[in-house]
Amino acid sequence: MFAAAFVVFANHLLESASWARDKLSAHAGKTALFDVFPAMLAFAVAADGRLQPAPPEALPAVTIRLTHLTLLEVLADGEEAWRKAEVAGDTDFAAVIPRSRPTFAGTWRKT
């Protein structure tokens, strides 16, 4: 249920960020899993660069583990915080995610 809400919110922000959708579309069909104990959030990238909830049977191309503190730092636009994440899997895909993310204030940072 949380994944569906996240996808709706993220896609709303992606509507006005074609550059971010372009970056994400290069990873179409891949699934990312965020692991912030005890919660997990998985999403897949569609061909148009928008997100969709990951099917339950999908294996993640990348798993990104964050502590609670690191998650708060990421949400507060802590670029350094992403370096604290534990990444397993497709590091190219993982690198695109923070470059296509909204800041906590709802604006987009293009890098």
C-alpha positions, 0 to 999 in steps of 0.5 A: 500500500505504501509503495502505491502511494509513493509511486503516485507521488513520485509520478506527480513530480516526474510529470514536470521533469522530463529530464528525470524520466529520460534518465530513468527510462534507460532502466525500464523494466528494472526494480529497485528495493528500498530497505529501511528496517522494518519497511521495504518499498519496491518500485519498477521503472516503466518504459516512459520513465515513470514508476510503477509498483513492483510486482510481488514476484519481481527480483530487485536489480538494486537494493538500497539499504538506509538507516532511519537517520540516513533516510531523514538526511536524504529527505532533507536534501542531504547529498552526502547522505546517499553515500551512506546508503548500502547498495547491492546490485546494479550500481548504474541504476542506483546512481540514477535514482538520487539524480532523479529525485525530488528534494524534500521541498518538492523541487527537482535538482538536475545533475 
